[in-house]
């Protein structure tokens, strides 16, 4: 129970001080109401993940024991849902009728940010792993989409993460202005192509403009 109370305290503080400032953001109320569940993708109410055939959804908390998960499940009925989620789905990246499988691992709110790691597999049993993509290592509030960006009939995995402005780094240097966690940020964008039986990074860039960290660009378009 002590473990659970510590987690709750950190999450509450993070939410109070870092609520969204942009009209495109997932709002503070959205975060409070957000629930991990077993019937839809983790952010399914806010973003439609196209070109993925979802197979399963499972609430998850990294490192939690079964007993701790029961505590989190009980608390989630009345308070902020402290859990993350594992979403599993299939994608036909090459358009050849042979599907690959994505294990999308969302870690819970709390600490510096929501985490996201995407594992890719060649088989439905998730035994033959072909790639691990870690958008959470690129910045804050990572997200992703699957689209055919260059109209070649093949799908790409695109990841996004917010990167702090070096001139607004009050979080690490109190002599500089403070940049709220949900303020608009530059986005680090990664584009992964399925080639030779694996997902390989094809292109990565930092946007010239700032966007809300949860920003999802329109179909087949990327932020510049």
N, C-alpha and C positions, 0 to 999 in steps of 0.2 A: 504493500500500500504506500509506503514511503516513496518508492520508485515512481509510482503513478502520480503522487502529489507533486513531486519535483517536476515531472514532465508537464503537468497541467499549469504549473506556475510559469514556466518558461514560455509556453505557448500563449498564455493570456497576455504576458508582457509584450511579446512580439506582435501580437495582433493589435494591441492598444496603440503602440507607437508607430506602426508601419502600415496603416491602412491605405488603400489605393487613392491616388489623386487624379487619375485620368478617367475621362468618360468611357474609354474602351476597357477599363479595368474590370476584373472580377472584384466586386465591391466588398466592403467590410462585412455587410450583411450576408452577402453570398458566401463568404468564408465561414461565418458563424453557422450558417444553415447547411453547409456542405457536408454530405455524409458519404462515407465509403459504403459500398453495397455490393451485392452479388448479381445484379441484373443489368448493369450498364457500365461503360467506361468511366474511369475516375472523374474526368471533367466532362462527361457526356451531356450534362445539362447546359453547358456553356459553349462547347466546341464540338462540331461534328467531324469525327475522324473518318474521312472518305477513303475508299479503296482498301479498307480493312474488313475482313469478315470475322467478327468477334466470336470467340469460342467459349470463353469463360471469364468471370470476374470474381476476385476473391479479396476481401478486406485483409489488411496486412499491417504489421508494425515490425520494423526491422529489429531483430534481436529479442523480441518479446517471447516469453514463455506462454504456454497454453493458459496458465492461470492469469497471467497479466493480460492476455488477449480477452479473457472473460471480463476482467475489470473494465477494460477499455470499451468493450461491447456494451456493458451495462451503462457506463457513463455517457456513451454516445447517444443514448436515447433522450437525454435531457440537455446535454451540453455540447460544446464543440467536439466534433469527432476527431480524436487524436490519431486515428489510424491512417495508413496509406492504403495502397491497393495494388494487386497484381492483375493486369489485363492481358489475356492471351488471344491472339488473332492470327489469321493467315493473310498473306499478300502474294499475289502472282507478279513478282517484280518484272519478269521478262515477257509476260503476256503469252507464254507458251503452254499454259494449262497446268504447269507444275508449280505448286504453291510452296512458299517458304513461310516460316512461322515466327512471330514476334512475341516475346515475353516482355511486357512493358511494366517496369517495376517503379511505382511511385512510393516514395517514403513520406511520412506524415509531416504536417506542419510543426514548427518548433525549431529551435536552433537558428542557423543563418538563413535557411530557405527550404522550400519543398525540393526534394530530390527526384531525379529521374535517371534510370539506367535502362537501356533497351538491349535485350539479348536476341540474336537472330539464330534460328535453327533451320536445318534442312528437312527435319522430320517432325511429324505431329506429336510424337512421344517426347520431344524436346531432349533428345539424347545427343544428336550431332550438331553441336554449336558451331556456327560459322563466323560469328562476329559478336562483339560487345561494344555498344556505343554508349558513351557516358556524357550526355548533355549537361549533367549537374556539375561536371568538372570545368565547364566553360563559363559558368556565371550563375546569376540568380534566376529563380523561377523558370526553369527550363520547360520547353514544350516541343511538340513535333507535329509533322503532318506527312502524308504520303501522297505525292502528286507526280504526274508526268510533266516535268518542267519544259523540256525541249521538244515535245510533240513527236517523239520517236517511237511511241507505243510501249515504252518501258517506264516503270515507276521509279521514282527516287524517294529516299527517306531524307527529310529535311528537319534539322533540329535548330532550336533557338534558345538563347540564354542571355539575360541582361548583364551588361558589363558596366561597372562603375565608371563615372567620369573622373579622370585623374585630377581635375580641378575642383571636384566636389567630393573629396575623400575624407570628410570629417569623421567617418567611422574608424579611421586608423590614424588620423592626424588632427588633433583638436584645434589646430591653427587654421584649418581650412573649413569652408562651409560644410554643413551637414547635408548629406544626400539621403532623403528618406528611402527606405527599402522598396517602396512601391512607386517611387518617382519614375518618370520616363528615363530610359537608359538606352545607350547604344546596344545593339544586339549582335552577338556573335552567331553567325549562321553557318551551319555545316550541311553540305549536300553529299549524300552517300549513294553510290550506284552499285547495283548487284552485278558482279562480274567475276567470272572464273570461280563460281561457287561460294562467293563471300560478298559481304558488303564492304566496299572500299570508299574512303573519303575521296571525293572527286574535286571538291572546291570548298574553301572556307574563307569567309571574309567578315569584316566588321562594318556594320552599317554606318553611313555618313550622318544620318539623323538619329534622333532618339525616339524610342517607342515605348509604350507601356509594356512592362515585362511579360505580361500574359498575352501580348499581341499575337493574333493569328492572321496572316495576310490573306487576301482573297485567293481564290483558286488560280493556280498556275502563275502567281505573281509573288515576288519576294521584295522585302523592304530594301531600299537602296542605301 
